[in-house]
Amino acid sequence: MAPLRRASVAGTWYPNNPARLVSEVDGYLDRARLEDLAGPLRAIIAPHAGLMYSGPVAAYAYNAARRDHIGALVLVGPSHFVPFEGVSIWSAGAWDTPLGPVTVDSGLAAAIASEWPRIVELPAAHGR
């Protein structure tokens, strides 16, 4: 069985209820218009905070990714629970979400990890 990275803040920083989460995210996406965004997308940086704080801005990034048919998204965030040096990667399995699991692209994770020796698998850094 593939490892499942549990959702560590569902119900606190974003809704744990799937219907409520979809409603909130869809509302942010509907209000984020891309008329002024020109050119093809090469990369996005979206805020990482509670949905009520980051959602209105992050929706622009995710609408742009949807518009340009981006095939993969890489989540980069801090370790909220374990201090360490370097970067920890969740390289296989899936991320748990209130909407169901999101499968990790293990080939992409391996390619990223091969680029720098300080990218390691540190399960303790991945939440509770």
N, C-alpha and C positions, 0 to 999 in steps of 0.2 A: 504494500500500500504506500502511495506517495505521501510525503509529509504535507501537512496542512498548517500554514501559518495562521494562527487564530487572530481574529479581529480584537485588538486589545483595548480600543476606545469606543467601540460601537455602543451607542446608547448614551454616551457622554458628549463627545465632540461632533457626532452626527447621529441621526436616528438609527436605532436598531430595528425599527419596524420597516419592512420592505416597501409598503405602500406609501408611507410618509416620506421615506428617503427618496423614492422615485418622484414624488410630487415636488419636493423641495429642489432636487437637482434639475428636473425638467423646467421648473419656474425660472431658475437661474439661466439655464441654457436658452430658454425662449426670449429672455431679456437681453442676452449678449449678442448684439448684431455685429457682423463682420464687414459692413460696407466699406469701412475705411482701411481695412487690412489688405495691403497689396502684396503680390508676389507669392511664390510657393513657400510653404513652410519648411524650414530646415531643422528647427529645434524650438521647443517651448520651455518656458520656466513658469510654473504655476505655483501660487502660494500654498503653503502647508500650515493649516490652522484649522480651527473648528469650522464646520461647514457654514455657519451663519456669518463668519468673518471672511473666509477665503472664497466661498462659493460664487459671489457676484463677480469677482475678478477671474478666478480659475475657469469659469464658464467660457470666457473668451478664448482661452488656450485650448480647451477641449472642443469647442465648436470649430476652431481652426484645424485641429487634428482630424476631426470628422470630415470637414470640408475637403481636406487634401488627402483623405483616405490613408492615413498613417497606419502602418501595419503593426507597430509595437510601441508601447509606452514604457519608459523606465522610471520607476519611482525612486527618488533619492530623498532620504529624510534622515533626521537625527535619531540616535538611539535614545529613547525616553527613559529607559530603565537600567541600562548597564553602561558605565563609562569604559571606553577602550580607545586605543589608537588605531588608525587605519579605517578601513571600510569593510563592513560585513555585508555579505550578499546572500539572499535566499535563492539558491540556485536550482531547485527542483521542487516539484509538487505544485501547490496552489496557495493562494491567499484567500482566506475566508472573508466573506463580506455578507452583509444582510441580504444581498441579492443572489447569493450562491458563490461557489468558489471560482476564482480567476486563475487559470493555469499559467504557471511560469514557463516561459520559453527557455528551456534549459540550454539549448544551443547558444542563444544570445547571451545568457548568463555566463556560460563558459567562455565565450569570446570576450566579454567585458572583464571577467576575472583574470584572463590571461594577459591583460594589458598592464597590470601593475601587481607586484608581489604582495602589497599590503591589502589587497582585496582578499578576504578570507571568509570562510563559513563560520559564523559565531552564533549558534542558535539562541544563546542567552540574550543577545542584543535585539532579537526579533519580537520582543513583547512577552507578555505574561502567558 
